[in-house]
Amino acid sequence: MNVLFINRSYWPDAEATGQLLTELCEDLAKLEDLNVSIICGQPNFNLEDLPFKQRGLDIRNDVTIHRVRHTCFNKSTFWGRVTNFVTFLIAATWRAIWCPRPDVIIVETDPPLLCLLGWFVSRVRKTKLVCYLQDIYPDIAIKLGRLKTNLFTQLLRWSFLYVYRSSDRIVVVGSDMRRWLINHLVSARRIRTIENWVDTNRVYPVEMPNPFRIENHLVGKFIAMYSGNLGYTQRFDLVLDAAENLKHVDDIVFLIVGNGVKRRELSELVINRGLPNVKFVDYQHKSNLANSLSAADAHFVLLDSDLTQLMMPSKIYSALASGTSVIGIGRPKTPLGNHQLDSHLAQTIENNEAGFFVDESQPEKLVEAIEFLYENPKVRHQMGRNARNSAIVRYSRSVKVAEFIRLFADLSETNIIVSKTKQKVEPFHLDQPVAVVSVPKLYAAKKESQLKALPELKMH
């Protein structure tokens, strides 16, 4: 079976979608019955300055790479982004028409118009089409204020929905996105929910003393961390408000790890509001992720409530793999028809007993959640252990690749033969999972002695 992926971001790009797609393609390429190729563009962030062929045909780890040239203007300008999108689409369309014919085309959302390209090429070349959605456009751009609701965006939404309804399969990364598609009359039988994943061999709990803590002079501190892109989809104002309410506690540090378009704005806000308990650290290389992520005592996973049904933050899986408790902030419920169901982010945290989910309309609960984790280390450690186990069993790289194998087997109506496995799945075992302590109950559970006794825990 010949499988062709199309996405601008791919190795050596450090963007999250590119890294995930690289791992997926390279693992699928190890299967006897799959020939995997990718049409990709130029990397936005080649952090390690890795050498790569900037144009033409290349082969890396059994994946055939068709890399096309396109403009690489500054993404901060509207016309720069548009020009980059258009030139990549033109080059990718030409390559997709003339490369060896695939059996299945899988298009992602970088750039957002790729589904239209995939629909056109699949019709021309008479292949099956899978739309692999990391985000739902144009609605996410409208919510972020990058596009206005007008005739153009309505036509764009209609075109995208037409493609989704006529695709052979649609892969979404969260149940909220699935509900959005169903609410917009996309057949549920076409949709597969396959969450993003984490390589649990690269991200894991690091024993104390943690090198990242030592390097950044944070030994002995309680670290409430946000790690990832500093963009427009997160409510950082809630984190800064919590930092202001807790700046009298010397041992609590709010650590923001990463870069992005909001880094300068956030730095200025921290200075103007006089928040000495908020610190910034630059992006960490993949080789140091285990140290940096497991240095936290609690990880923030933020998602603006307006975007709940349009995306799912993949950083939660790295946080879980690091063996750290998680505090999610966003909307707790999303609609499906006339019903309201728990959001995917809330379910991921609470069903795995890995932390708390805070409704963004109740910012005082965020302060309570942080205080509770700070005052109750035994519960915090058990939540971290639950988090690590859930990452291994439910969200590891090998588990999610297996779900894609089943997808391709379904499309081809044959069995896909596995010749090698990328990583061994560790056994899932919770000796004594902590009883879920929801945020509303924190008023009555301020002291560890009030909780059910837990055994002494060791991170491993």
The 8 nearest C-alpha neighbors of each residue, nearest first, counted from 0:
[[1, 33, 32, 34, 102, 2, 411, 101],
 [2, 0, 34, 101, 102, 33, 35, 103],
 [1, 3, 35, 103, 101, 34, 102, 104],
 [4, 2, 104, 36, 37, 101, 35, 105],
 [3, 5, 37, 105, 106, 104, 36, 38],
 [6, 4, 38, 106, 37, 39, 105, 107],
 [7, 5, 39, 109, 107, 8, 106, 38],
 [6, 8, 39, 40, 109, 9, 110, 5],
 [9, 7, 17, 6, 42, 12, 39, 40],
 [10, 8, 17, 12, 21, 11, 39, 18],
 [11, 9, 12, 21, 17, 18, 8, 13],
 [10, 12, 45, 9, 13, 42, 49, 51],
 [11, 13, 42, 10, 45, 44, 9, 14],
 [14, 12, 44, 45, 18, 15, 11, 46],
 [15, 13, 17, 12, 16, 18, 44, 8],
 [14, 16, 18, 17, 19, 13, 313, 12],
 [17, 15, 19, 18, 14, 20, 8, 9],
 [16, 18, 9, 8, 20, 14, 15, 19],
 [17, 19, 21, 15, 16, 20, 13, 14],
 [18, 20, 16, 22, 21, 17, 15, 23],
 [19, 21, 23, 17, 22, 18, 16, 24],
 [22, 20, 18, 24, 19, 23, 9, 10],
 [21, 23, 19, 25, 20, 24, 26, 18],
 [22, 24, 20, 26, 21, 25, 27, 19],
 [25, 23, 27, 21, 26, 22, 28, 20],
 [24, 26, 28, 22, 27, 23, 60, 21],
 [25, 27, 23, 28, 29, 24, 22, 421],
 [26, 28, 24, 29, 25, 30, 23, 33],
 [27, 29, 25, 26, 30, 35, 61, 24],
 [30, 28, 27, 26, 419, 31, 418, 25],
 [31, 29, 417, 418, 28, 32, 33, 27],
 [30, 32, 33, 418, 416, 417, 29, 415],
 [33, 31, 30, 415, 0, 416, 34, 417],
 [32, 34, 0, 30, 31, 1, 35, 28],
 [35, 33, 1, 2, 0, 28, 36, 32],
 [36, 34, 2, 62, 28, 33, 3, 1],
 [35, 37, 63, 3, 62, 64, 4, 2],
 [38, 36, 4, 64, 3, 5, 65, 39],
 [37, 39, 65, 5, 66, 64, 4, 6],
 [40, 38, 7, 66, 6, 37, 5, 8],
 [41, 39, 7, 67, 66, 68, 8, 42],
 [40, 42, 43, 68, 7, 53, 39, 8],
 [43, 41, 12, 44, 8, 45, 11, 40],
 [42, 44, 12, 45, 41, 14, 13, 8],
 [45, 43, 12, 13, 46, 42, 14, 11],
 [44, 46, 12, 48, 47, 11, 13, 42],
 [47, 45, 44, 48, 13, 12, 284, 49],
 [46, 48, 49, 45, 284, 11, 44, 13],
 [49, 47, 45, 46, 50, 11, 44, 51],
 [48, 50, 47, 51, 11, 45, 46, 10],
 [51, 49, 48, 52, 11, 53, 47, 45],
 [52, 50, 53, 49, 11, 10, 57, 54],
 [51, 53, 54, 57, 50, 55, 66, 56],
 [54, 52, 51, 66, 41, 55, 68, 67],
 [55, 53, 66, 67, 52, 68, 56, 65],
 [56, 54, 66, 65, 67, 57, 53, 52],
 [55, 57, 65, 64, 66, 54, 58, 63],
 [56, 58, 64, 63, 65, 59, 55, 52],
 [59, 57, 63, 62, 64, 61, 60, 56],
 [58, 60, 62, 61, 57, 63, 64, 25],
 [59, 61, 62, 25, 58, 28, 63, 29],
 [62, 60, 59, 28, 58, 63, 25, 29],
 [63, 61, 59, 36, 35, 58, 60, 28],
 [64, 62, 36, 58, 57, 37, 35, 61],
 [65, 63, 57, 37, 58, 56, 36, 66],
 [66, 64, 38, 56, 55, 37, 39, 67],
 [67, 65, 39, 54, 55, 40, 38, 64],
 [68, 66, 40, 54, 90, 39, 55, 65],
 [67, 69, 54, 40, 41, 66, 90, 70],
 [70, 68, 87, 86, 83, 71, 67, 40],
 [69, 71, 83, 72, 86, 82, 68, 87],
 [72, 70, 83, 69, 73, 41, 79, 43],
 [71, 73, 79, 70, 74, 83, 80, 82],
 [72, 74, 75, 79, 76, 71, 80, 77],
 [75, 73, 80, 76, 79, 72, 77, 71],
 [74, 76, 73, 77, 79, 80, 260, 72],
 [77, 75, 79, 74, 78, 73, 80, 72],
 [78, 76, 80, 79, 81, 75, 74, 145],
 [77, 79, 81, 80, 76, 82, 83, 74],
 [78, 80, 72, 76, 82, 77, 81, 73],
 [81, 79, 74, 83, 77, 78, 82, 84],
 [80, 82, 78, 84, 83, 79, 85, 77],
 [83, 81, 85, 79, 84, 80, 78, 86],
 [82, 84, 70, 80, 81, 86, 85, 71],
 [85, 83, 81, 87, 82, 86, 110, 80],
 [84, 86, 88, 82, 87, 83, 81, 89],
 [85, 87, 69, 89, 83, 88, 84, 82],
 [86, 88, 69, 90, 84, 85, 89, 91],
 [89, 87, 85, 91, 86, 90, 92, 84],
 [88, 90, 86, 92, 87, 91, 85, 93],
 [89, 91, 87, 93, 92, 88, 67, 86],
 [92, 90, 88, 94, 93, 89, 87, 95],
 [93, 91, 95, 89, 94, 90, 88, 96],
 [92, 94, 90, 96, 91, 95, 89, 97],
 [93, 95, 91, 97, 96, 92, 98, 90],
 [96, 94, 92, 98, 93, 97, 91, 120],
 [95, 97, 93, 94, 98, 92, 120, 124],
 [98, 96, 94, 95, 93, 99, 100, 92],
 [97, 99, 95, 94, 96, 100, 101, 65],
 [100, 98, 101, 97, 95, 96, 1, 3],
 [99, 101, 98, 102, 124, 1, 97, 96],
 [102, 100, 1, 103, 2, 3, 99, 104],
 [101, 103, 1, 126, 2, 0, 127, 100],
 [102, 104, 127, 2, 101, 126, 128, 3],
 [105, 103, 3, 128, 4, 129, 2, 127],
 [106, 104, 129, 4, 130, 128, 3, 5],
 [107, 105, 5, 130, 131, 4, 113, 114],
 [106, 108, 131, 6, 132, 109, 130, 5],
 [109, 107, 111, 110, 132, 113, 133, 134],
 [110, 108, 111, 7, 6, 107, 8, 113],
 [109, 111, 108, 112, 84, 113, 7, 6],
 [112, 110, 108, 109, 113, 136, 114, 107],
 [113, 111, 114, 115, 110, 116, 108, 109],
 [112, 114, 116, 115, 111, 110, 108, 117],
 [113, 115, 117, 116, 112, 106, 118, 130],
 [116, 114, 118, 113, 117, 112, 119, 162],
 [115, 117, 113, 119, 114, 118, 120, 92],
 [118, 116, 114, 120, 115, 119, 121, 113],
 [117, 119, 115, 121, 116, 120, 114, 122],
 [120, 118, 116, 122, 117, 121, 115, 123],
 [119, 121, 123, 117, 122, 118, 124, 116],
 [122, 120, 126, 118, 124, 125, 119, 123],
 [123, 121, 125, 119, 120, 124, 118, 126],
 [122, 124, 120, 121, 125, 119, 96, 126],
 [123, 125, 121, 122, 126, 120, 100, 96],
 [126, 124, 122, 121, 123, 127, 120, 102],
 [127, 125, 121, 102, 103, 124, 128, 101],
 [126, 128, 103, 167, 104, 121, 102, 129],
 [129, 127, 104, 166, 167, 103, 105, 121],
 [128, 130, 105, 168, 169, 167, 166, 104],
 [131, 129, 169, 106, 105, 132, 170, 107],
 [130, 132, 170, 107, 106, 169, 129, 171],
 [133, 131, 171, 134, 107, 108, 170, 130],
 [132, 134, 172, 310, 108, 171, 131, 107],
 [135, 133, 310, 132, 309, 136, 108, 139],
 [134, 136, 309, 139, 138, 137, 132, 310],
 [137, 135, 138, 139, 134, 111, 140, 156],
 [136, 138, 140, 139, 156, 141, 135, 152],
 [139, 137, 136, 141, 140, 142, 135, 309],
 [138, 140, 142, 141, 136, 137, 135, 309],
 [141, 139, 143, 145, 137, 138, 142, 146],
 [142, 140, 146, 138, 144, 143, 139, 147],
 [141, 143, 139, 144, 140, 138, 305, 306],
 [144, 142, 140, 141, 145, 139, 231, 232],
 [145, 143, 141, 142, 146, 140, 147, 139],
 [146, 144, 140, 143, 141, 147, 142, 77],
 [147, 145, 141, 144, 140, 148, 152, 143],
 [148, 146, 141, 149, 144, 145, 152, 140],
 [147, 149, 152, 141, 146, 153, 150, 151],
 [150, 148, 151, 152, 147, 153, 154, 146],
 [149, 151, 153, 152, 154, 148, 155, 147],
 [152, 150, 154, 149, 153, 155, 148, 156],
 [153, 151, 155, 154, 149, 150, 148, 156],
 [154, 152, 150, 156, 155, 151, 157, 149],
 [155, 153, 157, 151, 152, 156, 150, 158],
 [154, 156, 152, 158, 153, 157, 151, 159],
 [155, 157, 153, 159, 158, 154, 152, 160],
 [156, 158, 154, 160, 155, 159, 161, 153],
 [159, 157, 161, 155, 156, 160, 154, 162],
 [158, 160, 162, 156, 161, 157, 155, 163],
 [161, 159, 163, 157, 162, 158, 164, 156],
 [160, 162, 158, 164, 159, 163, 157, 165],
 [161, 163, 159, 165, 160, 164, 166, 158],
 [164, 162, 160, 166, 165, 161, 159, 169],
 [165, 163, 161, 185, 162, 166, 160, 186],
 [164, 166, 162, 163, 161, 167, 160, 118],
 [167, 165, 163, 168, 128, 164, 162, 129],
 [166, 168, 128, 129, 127, 189, 165, 169],
 [167, 169, 189, 129, 166, 190, 170, 130],
 [170, 168, 190, 130, 129, 131, 189, 191],
 [169, 171, 131, 191, 192, 190, 132, 130],
 [172, 170, 192, 132, 173, 193, 131, 176],
 [171, 173, 194, 193, 192, 195, 133, 311],
 [172, 174, 175, 176, 171, 311, 194, 192],
 [173, 175, 177, 176, 343, 178, 192, 172],
 [176, 174, 308, 178, 177, 173, 343, 342],
 [177, 175, 308, 179, 178, 174, 173, 309],
 [176, 178, 174, 180, 175, 179, 181, 171],
 [179, 177, 181, 175, 176, 180, 335, 182],
 [180, 178, 176, 182, 177, 181, 308, 175],
 [179, 181, 183, 177, 185, 182, 178, 176],
 [180, 182, 185, 178, 184, 183, 179, 187],
 [181, 183, 179, 180, 184, 178, 336, 335],
 [184, 182, 180, 181, 185, 179, 160, 178],
 [185, 183, 181, 182, 186, 180, 164, 160],
 [184, 186, 181, 164, 180, 183, 187, 163],
 [185, 187, 188, 189, 184, 181, 164, 190],
 [186, 188, 190, 189, 181, 185, 177, 180],
 [189, 187, 186, 190, 191, 168, 185, 169],
 [190, 188, 168, 187, 186, 169, 167, 191],
 [191, 189, 169, 187, 188, 168, 170, 192],
 [192, 190, 170, 169, 193, 171, 189, 168],
 [193, 191, 171, 172, 170, 173, 194, 174],
 [194, 192, 172, 171, 191, 170, 195, 399],
 [195, 193, 172, 173, 192, 196, 399, 171],
 [194, 196, 313, 172, 193, 394, 197, 399],
 [197, 195, 394, 395, 396, 316, 194, 399],
 [196, 198, 395, 396, 317, 316, 199, 394],
 [197, 199, 396, 200, 201, 395, 202, 196],
 [198, 200, 202, 201, 197, 320, 395, 203],
 [199, 201, 198, 202, 203, 422, 197, 395],
 [202, 200, 199, 198, 203, 289, 288, 286],
 [201, 203, 289, 199, 321, 200, 320, 288],
 [202, 204, 321, 289, 320, 199, 205, 201],
 [205, 203, 321, 293, 322, 459, 206, 289],
 [206, 204, 293, 290, 203, 209, 207, 289],
 [205, 207, 208, 209, 204, 458, 459, 293],
 [208, 206, 209, 205, 210, 294, 212, 218],
 [207, 209, 206, 210, 213, 212, 218, 205],
 [208, 210, 207, 212, 211, 206, 294, 205],
 [211, 209, 213, 212, 214, 208, 290, 207],
 [212, 210, 214, 213, 291, 209, 290, 215],
 [213, 211, 217, 215, 218, 209, 210, 214],
 [212, 214, 210, 216, 211, 215, 218, 217],
 [213, 215, 211, 212, 216, 210, 217, 209],
 [214, 216, 212, 213, 217, 211, 218, 280],
 [217, 215, 213, 214, 212, 218, 211, 220],
 [218, 216, 212, 220, 215, 213, 219, 214],
 [219, 217, 212, 220, 216, 213, 208, 209],
 [218, 220, 217, 221, 250, 212, 216, 222],
 [221, 219, 250, 217, 218, 222, 251, 252],
 [220, 222, 251, 250, 296, 252, 223, 373],
 [223, 221, 295, 252, 296, 224, 220, 253],
 [224, 222, 253, 297, 298, 296, 295, 254],
 [225, 223, 254, 298, 295, 255, 253, 222],
 [224, 226, 255, 299, 298, 256, 254, 227],
 [227, 225, 256, 257, 255, 224, 228, 292],
 [228, 226, 257, 256, 229, 225, 314, 258],
 [227, 229, 259, 258, 257, 230, 226, 256],
 [230, 228, 259, 261, 258, 262, 260, 227],
 [231, 229, 261, 260, 228, 259, 232, 233],
 [230, 232, 233, 143, 229, 261, 260, 234],
 [231, 233, 303, 230, 302, 234, 306, 143],
 [234, 232, 302, 301, 303, 231, 235, 230],
 [235, 233, 236, 303, 237, 301, 302, 232],
 [236, 234, 238, 237, 233, 239, 301, 265],
 [235, 237, 239, 234, 238, 240, 241, 233],
 [238, 236, 240, 235, 239, 234, 241, 362],
 [239, 237, 241, 235, 240, 236, 242, 234],
 [238, 240, 242, 236, 241, 237, 243, 235],
 [241, 239, 237, 243, 242, 238, 236, 244],
 [242, 240, 244, 238, 239, 243, 366, 245],
 [243, 241, 239, 245, 240, 244, 246, 238],
 [242, 244, 240, 246, 241, 245, 239, 274],
 [243, 245, 241, 242, 246, 240, 366, 247],
 [246, 244, 242, 247, 243, 248, 241, 251],
 [245, 247, 243, 248, 242, 244, 276, 249],
 [246, 248, 245, 249, 244, 243, 251, 276],
 [249, 247, 246, 245, 250, 251, 252, 276],
 [248, 250, 251, 247, 246, 276, 252, 220],
 [249, 251, 220, 248, 221, 252, 219, 222],
 [252, 250, 221, 249, 248, 220, 222, 253],
 [253, 251, 222, 276, 221, 254, 277, 223],
 [252, 254, 277, 223, 224, 276, 222, 278],
 [253, 255, 224, 278, 277, 279, 252, 223],
 [256, 254, 225, 279, 224, 226, 278, 280],
 [257, 255, 226, 280, 281, 279, 282, 225],
 [258, 256, 282, 281, 227, 228, 226, 280],
 [257, 259, 229, 228, 262, 281, 282, 260],
 [260, 258, 229, 228, 262, 261, 230, 257],
 [259, 261, 230, 262, 229, 258, 263, 75],
 [262, 260, 264, 229, 259, 263, 230, 265],
 [263, 261, 265, 259, 264, 258, 260, 229],
 [264, 262, 266, 265, 261, 267, 260, 259],
 [263, 265, 261, 267, 266, 262, 268, 260],
 [266, 264, 268, 262, 267, 263, 261, 269],
 [267, 265, 263, 269, 268, 264, 262, 270],
 [266, 268, 270, 264, 265, 269, 271, 263],
 [269, 267, 265, 271, 270, 266, 272, 264],
 [268, 270, 266, 272, 274, 267, 271, 273],
 [271, 269, 273, 267, 268, 272, 266, 274],
 [272, 270, 268, 273, 269, 267, 274, 266],
 [273, 271, 269, 270, 274, 268, 243, 267],
 [272, 274, 270, 271, 269, 275, 243, 268],
 [273, 275, 269, 276, 272, 277, 243, 270],
 [274, 276, 277, 273, 278, 246, 269, 270],
 [275, 277, 252, 274, 253, 246, 278, 242],
 [278, 276, 253, 275, 274, 254, 252, 269],
 [277, 279, 254, 255, 253, 276, 280, 252],
 [280, 278, 255, 256, 254, 281, 277, 257],
 [279, 281, 256, 255, 257, 282, 278, 254],
 [282, 280, 257, 256, 258, 283, 279, 255],
 [283, 281, 257, 256, 258, 284, 280, 227],
 [282, 284, 287, 288, 281, 285, 291, 257],
 [285, 283, 286, 287, 288, 282, 46, 47],
 [284, 286, 288, 287, 283, 201, 289, 202],
 [285, 287, 284, 288, 289, 201, 283, 290],
 [288, 286, 285, 284, 290, 289, 283, 291],
 [289, 287, 291, 285, 290, 292, 286, 283],
 [288, 290, 202, 203, 292, 287, 291, 293],
 [291, 289, 288, 287, 293, 211, 292, 205],
 [290, 292, 288, 294, 211, 293, 289, 287],
 [291, 293, 294, 289, 288, 290, 321, 295],
 [292, 294, 321, 204, 295, 290, 291, 289],
 [295, 293, 291, 292, 290, 212, 209, 211],
 [296, 294, 222, 293, 297, 224, 292, 223],
 [295, 297, 222, 221, 323, 223, 324, 294],
 [298, 296, 324, 223, 295, 325, 323, 224],
 [297, 299, 325, 224, 225, 223, 326, 318],
 [298, 300, 326, 225, 327, 224, 325, 301],
 [301, 299, 327, 315, 326, 328, 298, 302],
 [300, 302, 328, 233, 327, 299, 234, 329],
 [303, 301, 233, 329, 232, 304, 328, 307],
 [302, 304, 233, 306, 305, 329, 232, 234],
 [303, 305, 330, 329, 307, 306, 302, 359],
 [306, 304, 303, 307, 142, 308, 330, 309],
 [305, 307, 309, 304, 303, 308, 310, 139],
 [308, 306, 304, 309, 305, 310, 302, 303],
 [309, 307, 175, 176, 306, 310, 179, 333],
 [308, 310, 135, 306, 134, 176, 307, 139],
 [311, 309, 134, 308, 307, 133, 306, 176],
 [310, 312, 173, 313, 172, 307, 344, 309],
 [313, 311, 314, 315, 310, 302, 300, 301],
 [312, 314, 315, 195, 316, 311, 196, 317],
 [315, 313, 317, 316, 312, 318, 227, 300],
 [316, 314, 318, 313, 317, 300, 319, 312],
 [317, 315, 319, 318, 314, 197, 313, 196],
 [318, 316, 320, 319, 314, 315, 197, 321],
 [317, 319, 315, 321, 316, 320, 323, 298],
 [318, 320, 386, 316, 387, 317, 321, 322],
 [321, 319, 387, 317, 390, 322, 318, 203],
 [320, 322, 203, 204, 293, 318, 319, 323],
 [323, 321, 383, 387, 204, 320, 384, 386],
 [322, 324, 383, 321, 297, 296, 319, 318],
 [323, 325, 383, 297, 354, 382, 353, 379],
 [326, 324, 354, 298, 297, 353, 299, 327],
 [327, 325, 355, 299, 356, 354, 298, 300],
 [328, 326, 356, 300, 299, 357, 301, 355],
 [327, 329, 357, 301, 359, 356, 358, 302],
 [330, 328, 359, 304, 302, 358, 303, 331],
 [329, 331, 304, 358, 332, 359, 307, 342],
 [330, 332, 342, 341, 358, 345, 329, 333],
 [333, 331, 341, 342, 340, 330, 339, 334],
 [332, 334, 340, 339, 342, 341, 175, 335],
 [335, 333, 339, 338, 336, 340, 337, 332],
 [336, 334, 338, 178, 337, 339, 182, 333],
 [335, 337, 338, 334, 182, 339, 178, 181],
 [336, 338, 335, 334, 339, 340, 182, 333],
 [339, 337, 335, 336, 334, 340, 333, 332],
 [338, 340, 334, 333, 332, 335, 341, 337],
 [341, 339, 332, 333, 334, 342, 338, 335],
 [342, 340, 332, 331, 346, 333, 345, 343],
 [341, 343, 332, 345, 331, 344, 333, 346],
 [342, 344, 346, 345, 174, 175, 173, 347],
 [343, 345, 347, 346, 342, 348, 327, 311],
 [346, 344, 342, 348, 343, 347, 356, 349],
 [347, 345, 343, 349, 350, 344, 348, 342],
 [346, 348, 344, 345, 350, 349, 343, 351],
 [349, 347, 353, 345, 346, 351, 350, 354],
 [348, 350, 352, 346, 351, 347, 345, 353],
 [351, 349, 346, 352, 347, 348, 353, 345],
 [350, 352, 353, 349, 348, 347, 389, 385],
 [353, 351, 349, 350, 435, 354, 382, 348],
 [352, 354, 382, 386, 351, 348, 324, 385],
 [355, 353, 325, 324, 326, 352, 348, 382],
 [356, 354, 326, 327, 437, 438, 357, 325],
 [355, 357, 327, 345, 326, 328, 358, 348],
 [358, 356, 328, 327, 359, 365, 364, 355],
 [357, 359, 360, 329, 361, 330, 331, 328],
 [358, 360, 329, 361, 328, 362, 357, 330],
 [359, 361, 358, 362, 329, 330, 357, 363],
 [362, 360, 359, 363, 358, 364, 357, 365],
 [363, 361, 364, 365, 359, 360, 237, 366],
 [362, 364, 366, 365, 361, 367, 241, 368],
 [365, 363, 367, 362, 366, 361, 368, 357],
 [364, 366, 368, 362, 363, 367, 357, 369],
 [365, 367, 369, 363, 364, 241, 368, 370],
 [366, 368, 364, 370, 365, 369, 371, 363],
 [369, 367, 371, 365, 370, 366, 364, 372],
 [368, 370, 366, 372, 371, 367, 373, 365],
 [371, 369, 373, 367, 368, 372, 374, 366],
 [370, 372, 368, 374, 373, 369, 375, 367],
 [371, 373, 375, 369, 374, 370, 379, 368],
 [372, 374, 370, 371, 375, 369, 376, 221],
 [373, 375, 371, 372, 370, 376, 446, 447],
 [374, 376, 372, 447, 377, 378, 373, 371],
 [377, 375, 379, 378, 380, 374, 372, 373],
 [376, 378, 380, 379, 375, 381, 453, 455],
 [377, 379, 381, 380, 376, 375, 382, 433],
 [380, 378, 376, 382, 377, 381, 372, 324],
 [381, 379, 383, 377, 382, 378, 376, 384],
 [382, 380, 384, 378, 383, 379, 385, 433],
 [381, 383, 353, 385, 379, 324, 384, 380],
 [384, 382, 323, 322, 324, 386, 380, 381],
 [383, 385, 381, 387, 386, 382, 322, 380],
 [386, 384, 382, 388, 383, 387, 353, 389],
 [385, 387, 319, 353, 383, 389, 384, 388],
 [388, 386, 322, 320, 390, 384, 319, 389],
 [387, 389, 391, 385, 390, 386, 427, 392],
 [388, 390, 386, 392, 391, 387, 393, 385],
 [391, 389, 394, 387, 320, 388, 393, 392],
 [392, 390, 395, 388, 389, 393, 394, 199],
 [391, 393, 389, 390, 427, 394, 388, 395],
 [392, 394, 389, 390, 391, 395, 398, 399],
 [393, 395, 390, 196, 391, 392, 197, 398],
 [396, 394, 391, 197, 196, 398, 397, 390],
 [395, 397, 198, 196, 399, 197, 398, 400],
 [396, 398, 400, 399, 395, 401, 422, 421],
 [397, 399, 401, 395, 396, 400, 394, 402],
 [400, 398, 402, 401, 396, 397, 395, 196],
 [399, 401, 403, 397, 402, 398, 396, 404],
 [400, 402, 404, 399, 398, 403, 397, 405],
 [403, 401, 399, 405, 400, 404, 406, 398],
 [402, 404, 406, 400, 405, 401, 407, 399],
 [405, 403, 401, 407, 406, 402, 408, 400],
 [404, 406, 408, 402, 403, 407, 409, 401],
 [407, 405, 403, 409, 404, 408, 410, 402],
 [408, 406, 410, 404, 409, 405, 411, 403],
 [407, 409, 405, 411, 413, 406, 410, 414],
 [408, 410, 412, 406, 407, 411, 405, 413],
 [411, 409, 407, 408, 412, 406, 167, 413],
 [410, 412, 408, 413, 409, 407, 0, 414],
 [413, 411, 409, 408, 410, 414, 407, 415],
 [414, 412, 411, 408, 415, 409, 410, 407],
 [413, 415, 408, 416, 412, 411, 409, 405],
 [416, 414, 408, 32, 413, 417, 404, 30],
 [417, 415, 31, 32, 30, 414, 418, 33],
 [416, 418, 30, 419, 31, 415, 420, 29],
 [417, 419, 30, 31, 416, 29, 420, 32],
 [420, 418, 417, 29, 421, 30, 26, 31],
 [421, 419, 422, 418, 423, 417, 397, 29],
 [420, 422, 26, 419, 397, 423, 29, 396],
 [423, 421, 420, 397, 424, 200, 396, 198],
 [422, 424, 425, 421, 420, 397, 200, 426],
 [425, 423, 422, 426, 391, 397, 392, 398],
 [424, 426, 423, 391, 427, 392, 388, 422],
 [427, 425, 428, 424, 392, 391, 388, 423],
 [428, 426, 388, 392, 425, 429, 391, 389],
 [429, 427, 430, 426, 388, 385, 431, 392],
 [428, 430, 431, 432, 427, 385, 388, 384],
 [429, 431, 428, 432, 454, 433, 385, 427],
 [430, 432, 429, 433, 453, 454, 381, 434],
 [433, 431, 429, 430, 434, 385, 381, 352],
 [432, 434, 435, 381, 431, 382, 352, 378],
 [433, 435, 436, 432, 352, 451, 431, 450],
 [436, 434, 352, 437, 433, 349, 354, 353],
 [435, 437, 434, 440, 438, 441, 355, 354],
 [438, 436, 440, 439, 435, 355, 441, 356],
 [437, 439, 440, 441, 355, 368, 364, 436],
 [440, 438, 441, 437, 442, 364, 436, 443],
 [441, 439, 438, 442, 437, 443, 444, 436],
 [440, 442, 444, 443, 438, 439, 445, 367],
 [441, 443, 440, 444, 445, 439, 367, 438],
 [444, 442, 441, 440, 445, 449, 446, 439],
 [445, 443, 441, 446, 442, 449, 440, 450],
 [444, 446, 443, 441, 442, 371, 447, 449],
 [447, 445, 448, 449, 444, 375, 374, 450],
 [446, 448, 449, 450, 375, 445, 444, 374],
 [447, 449, 446, 450, 452, 451, 444, 445],
 [448, 450, 447, 446, 444, 451, 445, 443],
 [451, 449, 447, 448, 452, 444, 446, 453],
 [450, 452, 453, 449, 448, 434, 447, 433],
 [453, 451, 450, 454, 448, 447, 449, 377],
 [452, 454, 451, 455, 377, 433, 431, 378],
 [455, 453, 456, 452, 431, 377, 381, 430],
 [454, 456, 453, 457, 377, 381, 380, 452],
 [457, 455, 454, 458, 380, 381, 377, 453],
 [456, 458, 459, 455, 380, 384, 381, 206],
 [459, 457, 456, 204, 384, 206, 322, 380],
 [458, 457, 204, 206, 205, 203, 384, 322]]
